[in-house]
Amino acid sequence: MPSDPAEPPARPLLVDTNVLTWLLNPKTPRPEWDRLATGRTLYLSFATVGEILHGARPWGADRRQALEDRLASWPVIPGTIGVARKFAELRSRYHTQIGDNDLWIAACALSRPDPLPLATDDGDFDRIRDEFGLVIERPAPRSEGRSG
């Protein structure tokens, strides 16, 4: 079905590390996340890029380079003073409860003038949502018995 030309484009979305792995790896299909991401500009946090590259260390050079080339095609939110400021605020609150990489990802979303929603299945982000207003997007549950 064609989209309504009067409908605004879908809002950009920051993708966390787990969701990115599902989007990149055809061996772990997660069609519900593909549907959530379709038609949207997807952003990555610099922390997610670092986590993905860390996980690829055992790969061969050609495969790692192909991954880096693919990652380079996505817009990446860099570590800026604004991101670092928001990270410091989040870490002051959650330093013993939530890992630093997740805090960096949340800081990347929240530090923007128009904060990006975050695609994640990680429940740690729910606390940040509740206290700092992080918008989290997850696939809508599919109704039983419905097709398509």
C-alpha positions as CSV (number, residue, x, y, z in Angstrom):
1,M,0.0,0.0,0.0
2,P,1.5,3.4,-0.9
3,S,2.2,5.8,1.9
4,D,0.1,8.9,2.3
5,P,2.1,11.9,0.8
6,A,0.6,14.1,3.5
7,E,2.0,11.8,6.2
8,P,5.3,13.1,7.7
9,P,8.3,10.8,7.2
10,A,8.9,8.3,10.0
11,R,11.0,9.7,12.8
12,P,14.7,8.8,12.9
13,L,15.7,6.0,15.3
14,L,18.8,5.3,17.3
15,V,19.5,1.5,17.3
16,D,21.1,-0.2,20.2
17,T,23.8,-2.9,19.9
18,N,21.5,-5.9,20.1
19,V,19.0,-4.6,17.6
20,L,21.8,-3.7,15.2
21,T,23.2,-7.3,15.4
22,W,19.7,-8.6,14.4
23,L,19.4,-6.1,11.6
24,L,22.9,-6.9,10.2
25,N,22.9,-10.7,10.6
26,P,20.6,-12.8,8.3
27,K,21.3,-15.8,10.5
28,T,19.4,-14.2,13.3
29,P,16.2,-13.0,11.6
30,R,14.0,-10.7,13.7
31,P,11.4,-9.5,11.2
32,E,9.6,-7.6,13.9
33,W,12.7,-5.3,14.3
34,D,13.0,-5.1,10.5
35,R,9.5,-3.8,10.3
36,L,10.1,-1.2,13.0
37,A,13.2,0.0,11.2
38,T,11.8,0.0,7.6
39,G,11.6,3.5,6.1
40,R,13.4,5.2,8.9
41,T,16.8,6.8,9.1
42,L,18.7,4.6,11.6
43,Y,21.5,6.1,13.7
44,L,24.2,4.4,15.7
45,S,26.0,5.5,18.8
46,F,29.8,5.5,18.7
47,A,29.5,3.1,21.7
48,T,27.5,0.6,19.6
49,V,30.1,0.8,16.8
50,G,32.8,0.1,19.3
51,E,30.9,-2.9,20.7
52,I,30.3,-4.3,17.3
53,L,33.9,-3.9,16.2
54,H,35.1,-5.5,19.5
55,G,32.9,-8.5,18.8
56,A,34.4,-8.8,15.3
57,R,38.0,-9.0,16.5
58,P,38.3,-12.8,15.8
59,W,37.1,-12.4,12.3
60,G,39.3,-12.4,9.3
61,A,40.5,-9.1,7.9
62,D,38.3,-9.1,4.8
63,R,35.1,-9.8,6.9
64,R,36.0,-7.2,9.4
65,Q,36.6,-4.6,6.6
66,A,33.2,-5.5,5.0
67,L,31.6,-4.9,8.4
68,E,33.4,-1.6,8.9
69,D,32.3,-0.5,5.4
70,R,28.7,-1.4,6.2
71,L,28.9,0.5,9.5
72,A,30.4,3.5,7.8
73,S,27.2,3.8,5.7
74,W,25.1,4.6,8.8
75,P,25.1,8.0,10.6
76,V,27.0,7.7,13.8
77,I,26.4,10.0,16.8
78,P,29.9,10.9,18.0
79,G,31.1,11.5,21.5
80,T,30.7,15.3,22.0
81,I,30.8,17.5,25.0
82,G,27.0,17.4,25.1
83,V,27.0,13.6,25.0
84,A,29.7,13.5,27.7
85,R,27.7,15.9,29.9
86,K,24.5,13.7,29.6
87,F,26.6,10.6,30.2
88,A,28.0,12.1,33.4
89,E,24.4,12.9,34.6
90,L,23.3,9.3,33.8
91,R,26.3,7.7,35.3
92,S,25.9,9.7,38.5
93,R,22.5,8.1,38.8
94,Y,23.1,4.6,37.5
95,H,26.8,3.9,37.9
96,T,26.3,0.6,39.8
97,Q,23.1,-0.5,38.0
98,I,23.6,0.0,34.2
99,G,26.7,-0.6,32.1
100,D,28.7,2.3,30.7
101,N,28.0,1.4,27.1
102,D,24.3,1.5,27.6
103,L,24.7,4.8,29.4
104,W,26.7,6.2,26.4
105,I,24.0,5.0,24.0
106,A,21.2,6.7,26.1
107,A,23.4,9.8,26.4
108,C,23.6,9.9,22.6
109,A,19.8,9.8,22.3
110,L,19.1,12.3,25.1
111,S,21.8,14.9,24.3
112,R,20.3,15.9,21.0
113,P,18.0,19.0,20.9
114,D,15.2,16.7,19.6
115,P,16.1,13.5,21.4
116,L,16.1,10.4,19.3
117,P,13.9,7.4,20.2
118,L,15.9,4.3,21.0
119,A,15.2,0.8,19.5
120,T,16.1,-1.6,22.2
121,D,14.9,-4.8,23.9
122,D,17.2,-4.2,26.9
123,G,15.1,-3.5,30.0
124,D,17.9,-1.5,31.6
125,F,16.9,1.4,29.4
126,D,13.4,1.4,30.9
127,R,14.8,3.0,34.1
128,I,16.3,5.8,32.0
129,R,13.0,6.2,30.2
130,D,11.1,6.5,33.5
131,E,13.5,9.0,35.1
132,F,15.0,10.9,32.2
133,G,12.3,10.7,29.5
134,L,14.2,8.4,27.1
135,V,11.7,7.4,24.4
136,I,12.0,3.6,23.7
137,E,10.6,1.9,20.7
138,R,9.9,-1.8,20.5
139,P,7.9,-3.8,17.9
140,A,4.2,-3.9,18.5
141,P,3.1,-7.4,19.5
142,R,1.5,-9.2,16.6
143,S,-2.1,-10.3,17.2
144,E,-2.8,-14.0,17.2
145,G,-4.7,-15.2,14.2
146,R,-3.9,-12.1,12.0
147,S,-2.1,-12.5,8.8
148,G,0.3,-10.2,7.1
